[in-house]
């Protein structure tokens, strides 16, 4: 039963890493994309503020996943 819990913990860790990459990618996409396609806000302070928040949150999640990885060994 212990092996199953370890596998589940590792899966959760991988999902956390993928989520952090998705948040950072979303922030970069908001900054880098020139067209909004009616989905993203128009270029301006709101758009760059949202992109910055996404990047910061993605970095925070990556740091937390790294901490969990270090403690997992």
Secondary structure, 3 states (H helix, E strand, C coil): CHHHHHHHHHHHHHHHHHHHHHHHHHHHHHHHCCCCCCCCCCCCHHHHHHHHHHHHHHHHHHHHHHHHHHHHC
